Amino acid sequence: MTGPVLDGGRRLPGVLITLDGPGGVGKSTTTCLVVETLDMRRIPVHATTQPSRAAVGELARHGTDKYRGMALACLCAADRHHQLATEIMPALREGKVVVCDRYVASSIVLQGLDGLSSEVVWQLNHGVYRPDLSIILNGDPKVIDARLRARGGHSRFERAEDNSDMEAGLYVHAAVDLQNKGWTVATLDCTTDPPARIAATVVSRIQRILTEKSPTCL
């Protein structure tokens, strides 16, 4: 179940790019580099993250030790729906490239670690806007784990001993799940390539989408 595309089923003028992957894989660094590059090229861009910085998002972000299972899944889904309506969709209507650090794939994986099925996650996220490109950053779990331990875990998921192995495997399945729902997915291996090279690949794909989408929004 993909749910209807918001805004009456229309694709909006802007482009939504989402980046998901295990903790420590380099999502935030890559997002920043992508946004900086687009900005330097004078491409209107809006950077954001999930959970958002709104009240519900902060509750989900800092509440992983307190909330689990369905409670946390509902918080994350509520925040996503609110952020789409108040931040992401307006930016897309303005024709901006929205680059979002985490989206539905992260919910499939993290709520999956809490025992929820992907179907439950899709139900909670019914009607979310489908990205123009959903990027999954992944790599060798041992390499990812070393990076994660070096910077420290930001949640109970990241502090778990087997987190990198579990997440890396689940993101492989999440990518297939997204594709089965009709989403356009690209998986990039971050094991050896530095963030700058990964970001350059992402920017290249964004430029291709912009070229295909111009001059009119279908």
MOGI-V549868 format. One record per helix or strand of 3 or more residues. SS is the DSSP state (helix for helix, strand for strand). FROM is the first residue (numbers start at 1). TO is the last residue. If there is no record, write none. Layout:
# MOGI-V549868
ss	from	to
SS	FROM	TO
SS	FROM	TO
This chain:
# MOGI-V549868
ss	from	to
strand	15	21
helix	27	40
strand	45	49
helix	55	61
helix	69	93
strand	97	101
helix	104	113
helix	118	124
strand	133	138
helix	141	151
helix	156	159
helix	163	180
strand	185	189
helix	195	213
